[in-house]
Amino acid sequence: MNGQADARTYQKALFMVGVATCGFVFCSIISDKIGRIPLLAISFLISGIVTCLVSVSDNETYVLVIATLASFSHTFPWSLIYTYTPEVYPTVVRTTGVGACSSFTRIAGGFSPLMITLYQLNRIPVYVIFGSVLVLASVLCIFLPYETLGKVLRDNIDEKDVLFSSAAKSRPSQAEPLIGSKEQNSAYISEEDLKVMNEDEDENRYMNMNTQGRGTRDDENVYEL
């Protein structure tokens, strides 16, 4: 009997790992469609609700279904956090910023022994606590300042206004030049930035025409002399 029970346990674990893997793949596809922040908020909310539902019943089939949903939904925040966080920080401080954020997980890890002790006494509060924290994280996603989908990653801190603001305060010429033509990079340039770039092109074209006109008149004066 113990051997059969162990085999079933491994089968369930393997099944949940397969579901989690599908979750990672699906998350990587859909995050490029609707954005990091909306998907992060939705996935936190669903994960919190599903986590709370685990404690409702002890039925084996029910627990397996809910645990499978939890395994699938938990992969989204895990994947998105490590996608979104590096995209927010400029290259010069990216590793420092991601490392500082990761260090906060150690604070939560310090409560693990307390959760184990509480689970031995009553498992319901443990699931409620974890679920409540996930729902709170979903609400806090509203206050995230930047949506990084479709944005060019910054290299320097002073590029923030150019690359992340919808109404850029500085001219695009102050940022590092884009590779390729303006049309090829149109997906990464805000409408205000594109308007300023068009104005710059018109101004440069006008100046070139005036320069060529003055050069022609100077040549004519030389010939007359």
N, C-alpha and C positions, 0 to 999 in steps of 0.2 A: 504493500500500500504506500509506503513512504517513497519508493522508487517511482510509482505512478504519479504521486503528488508532486514530486520534484520535477518530473518530466512535464507535467501540466504547467508548473510554475515557469519553467524555461520556455515553453511554447508561448505562454502569455507575454513574457518579457520580450521574446523575439518578435512577436506580432506588434507590440507597442513600439519597439525600436523601428520596425518597418514603417509604421504609421508616422512616427516622428520624422523619419527621413523624407517621406512624401511631403510632410509639412514644411520642411526646409526648402524643398524644391518649389512648392507652390508659393511660398512666401517670396522667394527670389523673383518670381515672375510677376506676381500681383503688386509688389511694392514699387515696381517701375511703372505701374499703371495709375494707381490712386495716390501715391505719395507715402513717405515714411511716417509722418505724424498721424494722419488719419488712421492708417492701418495699425500703428502702434497703440493708439487709444482704443480702437475696436478690439484688438487682440487681448489687451490687458483686461478689458471689461468681460469678454467671453471667458477668459481663463479664470477670472475671479468667480464668476457665477458657477462655472463647471466645478471648480475646486470646492465651493460650498456644497454643491449637490452630492459630492462623494459621500458625505456623512449621513445622508438621508436614509439609506437602507444598507443592510448587510447581505442582500441577495447577491449571489456570485455573478450571475449574468448582468445584473444592474451595475455592479461595481466595475465589471470588465468594460461595459459600454461607456460608462462615464469616465473611467480611467483612460480609455482610448481617446475619447474626445479631449480630455485634459492633456494627454501626451501630444496630440495634434496641435491644440491651441497654444500650449506653452512654447512650442518651437518658434512661434512668430515673434513674441517679445525678445526672446533670446537672440534670434537672428537679426532683428531690426536694431536692437540696441548697439550691437557691434558693427552695424552698417552705418547707422545715423551718427553715432558719436564721433568716429574719425572724420566724417565729412564736415562736421561743424568746425573743428579746430583747423587753423592754418598749418601748413607743413612744418613751420619752424617750431611749433609747440604741440604738434599732433600727438606724439608718443607721450609727452608729459601729461597732456590733458586726458587721454584715454587711460593712462596709468592711474591718475588721480581719481577718476571716476570708478575704475575697477577696485580701488582700495576701499570704497564704501561697501562693497560686498563682504569684506571681512568683518565689518561691524554687524551686518545681519547674520553672518556665520557664527558670531559669538553667542547668539541666542539659540543655536541649534540644540545644545544640551538641555536647555530649559524646555524646548518643544518636545524633546524625547521623553522627558520626565512627565510633562503634562499629558502626552499621548498615552502613556501607561495608565494614567488615572482616568482620563476621559478623552477620547479621540475627537469628539465633535468640536470642542473649542479650538483645536489645532487647525482643522480645516477652515473654520470660520475666520480665524486670525489671518491665515494665508490668503483666503479669498478676499477679505476686507482690504488687505494691503494691495492686492492686485487691482481692485476696483478704485482705490485711492490713486494708484499710479495712473490709471486711465484718466481720471479727472485732471491730474497734474500735467498730462500731455497737452492740455489746452494752453498751458503757459509756455510751452516750448517756443522760442522766438523765431527759428529759421526752418523753413522747409527746403531740404537740400536736393530734392528731385529736380534734375535738369540743370543744376547749377554747376559752374566750373569751380573746382576746389581751389581754395585760396592758398597761396604760398606764403604771404606775409600778412601780418595783423592789420596793417593800414589799408589793405584792399577790401575791407569789409563793406564799406559804403558802395563800392563799385560793383561788387559781385553779388551781394545779398539784398541790397535795398531795391525795392521796386521803383523808387524815385531817387536815382543816384544823385548824390550831392557833389560829386567830383566828375570831371570829364574822363571819358574812356581812355584818353591818351596817357593818363596818369597810371593806369594799370599796365601789367605786362602785356605785350602785344599778343593777339590771338594767332594761332597757327591756321593757315588757310584763308580763304576768302571770307568776306562779311556774310555772304549767303550761306556758306557752310557752317558758320558759327551762329546763325540767327536764332537757333533754339536755345542758346546759352546767354543771349543778350536781351535785356529788358527793352520795352518799347521806348522809354525815355532815352536810354543809352543809344539805341539805334537811331533815334531822331537826331541826337547830338552828333553822332558819327556822320549822318547824311549832311547836316549843316556844315560840319568841318570839311567834308568833301566838296560841297558847293563853294565854300570860302576859298579853299585851296585852288579850285578850278578857276575861280574869278581872279585870284592873284596871279596865277600862271598866265592867264589871258592878258592881263595888264602888263605883266613883265615882257611877254612876247611883243605886245604892241609898242612898248617903249623901245625895245630893242630894234624893231623895224624902223621907227622914226629916227633913232640915232644913226642907223645905217644910211638912211636917206640924207640926213644932214651931212654925213661924212662924204657921200658922193657929190653933194652940191658944192662942198668946199673944194 
